[in-house]
Amino acid sequence: MNKKLEASMKTKLACCQMPLTADKETNLNTAEKMIRTAAENGAGMVLLPEMYICPYAGSDFLTAAEPADGPANTRMSALAGELGITLFAGSIPEMEDGHIYNSCFVFGPDGSLLGRHRKVHLFDVDVKDGISFKESNVLTAGDSITVVETPFGPVGVAVCFDIRFPEQFRIMAEHGAKLAVLPAAFNMTTGPMHWELALRSRAVDNQCYIAACSSARDENAKYAAWGHSCVIDPWGNNIAGLDEKPGAISVEIDTRVVDAAREQLPILSARRKDLYRLEEIK
């Protein structure tokens, strides 16, 4: 096989499970340090956590919010260009026209903006004896499903609670994504119950890689993240993962593994699209 073609089929992806503080500059410095280390270790793609510039709380979203061309993205764009990597810059509270969105920006190896995903499904939950949180008190939902063209190929982008909605990931797969990335911040209620289950389900449903990056856990924070960043392969195997502490994982993503899974177990090609519609019951 042509070496150039073979190289285009695989890449090394790193997930940086950052500790977060109330100081944006400290968080940006931590992100930069972890990104540089990942790139030095050979990562061609790097993924940061959800709301990596601030604690996960509505009041902090308001304080940290900035426009798309603000300090965080300016710095991440320059860093991606300097290091020659594709950077999925977690998510930030993006401010535009009086609205704040939970947005993941993607920068290419030349520093250019490849795409943006605004979290579609806001985390408005009230679990008995568990978590109660309402993102919609501060945030506005996005209105599009995102597949970004990268040097590696099409990559689906979603944010945290989006993982609960199979339709979103199926559409990504239909648009060519063999990898989907998920900046996230599951909590101490839903994390133990559903974090890995949801990630493995979406990977198996769509026979693709799922890379999910959380912030590290801070037991003293207003919102304690579950952590456990991981990468799931197209067969549903957890091929790299962390516990709750700060750290990073790096793993090879190979589209040939996706192709083999889809050929051997034809889930996508065997679908009965002629049947998958809801009929009104009279």
C-alpha positions in Angstrom: 0.0 0.0 0.0 1.1 3.5 -0.8 2.7 4.9 2.5 1.0 8.3 2.0 -2.4 6.7 1.6 -1.8 4.4 4.6 -0.9 7.4 6.7 -4.1 9.2 5.8 -6.1 6.2 7.1 -4.8 6.5 10.7 -3.8 9.2 13.2 -2.9 9.5 16.8 -5.5 11.1 19.0 -5.0 12.5 22.5 -7.6 13.4 25.1 -6.5 15.9 27.7 -8.4 15.5 31.0 -7.6 18.9 32.5 -8.1 20.1 36.1 -10.2 23.3 36.1 -10.0 26.4 38.2 -12.0 29.6 38.5 -9.2 31.5 36.6 -9.5 31.5 32.9 -5.8 32.2 32.2 -4.8 29.4 34.5 -7.0 27.0 32.5 -5.7 28.2 29.2 -2.1 27.7 30.4 -3.0 24.2 31.5 -4.6 23.4 28.2 -1.6 24.7 26.3 0.8 22.7 28.3 -1.2 19.5 27.9 -1.7 20.1 24.1 2.0 20.7 23.6 2.9 17.5 25.5 0.4 15.5 23.4 1.8 16.9 20.2 5.4 16.1 21.3 4.2 12.5 21.9 3.0 12.3 18.3 -0.7 13.2 18.5 -2.1 14.6 15.2 -5.4 15.3 16.8 -6.0 16.6 20.3 -9.3 16.9 22.2 -10.1 19.1 25.2 -13.0 18.9 27.7 -16.3 20.6 27.8 -16.1 24.2 29.2 -12.3 23.9 29.5 -11.9 27.6 30.4 -14.1 27.7 33.4 -15.9 25.7 36.1 -19.1 24.0 35.0 -21.7 26.3 36.5 -24.1 28.8 35.1 -22.6 31.7 36.9 -19.2 30.8 35.6 -20.5 30.5 32.0 -21.7 34.1 32.3 -18.3 35.3 33.7 -16.2 33.4 31.2 -18.3 34.0 28.0 -16.5 35.5 25.0 -17.0 35.9 21.3 -15.8 33.3 18.7 -12.8 35.5 18.0 -12.0 36.0 21.7 -8.8 35.2 23.6 -9.4 31.4 24.0 -10.0 30.7 20.4 -7.2 33.1 19.3 -4.8 31.2 21.4 -6.0 27.7 20.4 -5.9 28.6 16.7 -2.3 29.8 17.0 -1.3 26.8 18.9 -2.8 24.4 16.4 -1.0 26.2 13.6 2.3 26.2 15.5 2.1 22.5 16.3 0.6 21.4 13.0 -2.3 19.5 14.7 -6.1 19.3 14.4 -7.4 20.7 17.7 -10.9 20.0 19.0 -10.8 22.9 21.5 -13.2 21.4 24.0 -16.1 23.9 24.4 -16.3 27.4 25.6 -19.3 29.7 26.5 -19.5 31.5 23.2 -21.3 34.8 23.2 -23.1 36.1 20.1 -25.9 38.6 19.7 -26.8 38.4 23.4 -26.9 34.6 23.5 -24.4 32.2 25.0 -23.8 28.9 23.3 -21.8 25.8 24.5 -19.5 25.7 21.5 -16.7 23.4 20.3 -14.4 25.1 17.8 -12.1 22.9 15.6 -8.8 24.3 14.3 -6.7 22.7 11.5 -2.9 22.2 11.3 -2.6 25.6 9.7 -4.5 27.3 12.5 -7.6 27.8 10.3 -11.1 27.3 11.7 -12.4 24.0 10.3 -15.8 24.1 12.0 -17.9 24.8 15.1 -20.5 22.8 16.9 -23.0 24.4 19.3 -24.4 21.9 21.8 -27.8 20.9 20.4 -29.3 19.3 23.5 -29.1 21.3 26.7 -28.6 19.6 30.0 -31.8 20.3 31.8 -32.3 17.5 34.3 -33.6 16.8 37.8 -32.6 13.3 38.9 -34.2 12.3 42.2 -31.6 12.1 44.9 -29.0 13.1 42.3 -28.1 15.9 40.0 -30.3 19.0 39.3 -29.0 21.3 36.6 -30.6 23.6 34.0 -28.3 24.8 31.3 -31.1 26.6 29.5 -31.1 29.2 32.4 -28.0 30.6 30.8 -27.3 28.8 27.5 -29.0 28.7 24.1 -29.1 25.5 22.1 -27.5 25.1 18.7 -29.5 24.1 15.7 -27.3 21.9 13.6 -25.5 18.5 13.5 -21.8 18.9 12.8 -19.4 16.9 10.7 -16.0 18.6 10.2 -13.7 17.9 7.3 -10.2 17.4 8.7 -6.9 16.1 7.1 -7.9 12.7 8.6 -11.3 12.8 7.0 -14.8 13.7 8.2 -15.2 13.8 12.0 -18.4 14.2 13.9 -18.5 16.7 16.7 -21.0 16.7 19.6 -20.9 18.0 23.2 -21.8 16.0 26.3 -25.6 15.5 26.6 -25.7 15.2 22.8 -24.4 11.6 23.3 -27.9 10.6 24.6 -29.5 11.1 21.2 -28.8 8.3 18.7 -30.2 10.1 15.7 -27.5 12.8 15.9 -24.7 10.2 15.7 -26.4 8.2 12.9 -26.6 11.3 10.8 -22.9 11.9 11.4 -22.1 8.4 10.2 -24.3 8.8 7.2 -22.2 11.9 6.3 -19.0 9.9 6.4 -17.8 10.2 10.0 -15.7 7.2 11.1 -14.8 9.1 14.3 -16.9 11.3 16.6 -15.4 13.5 19.3 -17.3 14.5 22.5 -16.0 17.2 24.9 -18.0 16.4 28.0 -18.6 16.8 31.8 -20.8 14.0 33.0 -21.4 14.2 36.8 -21.3 12.0 39.8 -24.9 10.8 39.3 -25.0 10.1 35.6 -21.4 9.2 35.2 -21.4 5.9 37.0 -24.7 5.0 35.5 -24.4 5.9 31.8 -21.1 7.4 30.8 -19.4 4.4 29.3 -22.7 2.7 28.4 -23.8 5.7 26.3 -20.4 6.0 24.6 -20.1 2.3 23.8 -23.7 2.3 22.5 -23.1 5.1 20.0 -19.9 3.5 18.8 -21.6 0.1 18.2 -24.7 1.7 16.7 -22.7 3.5 14.1 -19.5 1.3 13.9 -17.2 4.2 14.5 -14.7 5.5 17.0 -16.0 7.7 19.9 -13.5 9.8 21.7 -14.8 11.5 24.9 -12.9 14.0 27.0 -14.0 15.1 30.4 -12.4 17.5 32.8 -10.7 16.0 35.9 -12.8 15.6 39.0 -12.6 18.2 41.8 -14.6 17.0 44.8 -14.8 20.6 46.1 -16.2 22.1 42.9 -19.8 23.2 42.6 -20.1 20.6 39.9 -17.9 17.5 40.3 -17.1 15.9 36.9 -17.0 12.1 36.6 -13.8 12.2 34.5 -13.0 8.8 32.9 -12.1 10.2 29.5 -11.8 7.3 27.0 -11.8 6.2 23.4 -14.2 3.5 22.2 -13.5 1.5 19.0 -16.1 0.5 16.4 -16.7 -2.9 18.1 -17.5 -1.2 21.4 -14.2 -1.8 23.2 -12.8 0.8 25.5 -9.3 0.9 24.1 -7.9 3.7 26.2 -9.2 5.3 29.4 -8.4 7.3 32.5 -9.8 7.4 36.0 -11.0 10.7 37.6 -7.6 12.3 38.0 -5.8 14.8 35.7 -4.0 13.1 32.8 -4.0 12.3 29.1 -4.5 9.3 26.9 -3.3 8.8 23.4 -4.4 6.1 20.9 -4.2 5.3 17.2 -7.4 5.8 15.2 -7.4 3.7 12.0 -10.3 4.0 9.5 -9.5 0.4 8.3 -10.8 -0.9 11.7 -14.1 1.0 10.9 -14.3 -0.4 7.4 -13.6 -4.0 8.6 -16.3 -3.7 11.3 -18.9 -2.4 8.9 -18.0 -5.2 6.4 -18.0 -8.0 8.9 -21.2 -6.9 10.7 -23.3 -5.0 8.2 -25.4 -2.9 10.6 -25.4 0.3 8.5 -25.8 -1.3 5.1 -28.6 -3.7 6.3 -30.9 -1.0 7.5 -34.5 -1.0 6.3 -35.0 2.7 5.5 -38.3 1.8 3.8 -39.7 0.9 7.2 -38.2 3.5 9.6 -40.9 6.1 9.7 -43.7 6.7 12.2 -47.2 6.4 10.9 -50.1 8.2 12.4 -52.4 5.9 14.4 -56.0 6.4 13.5 
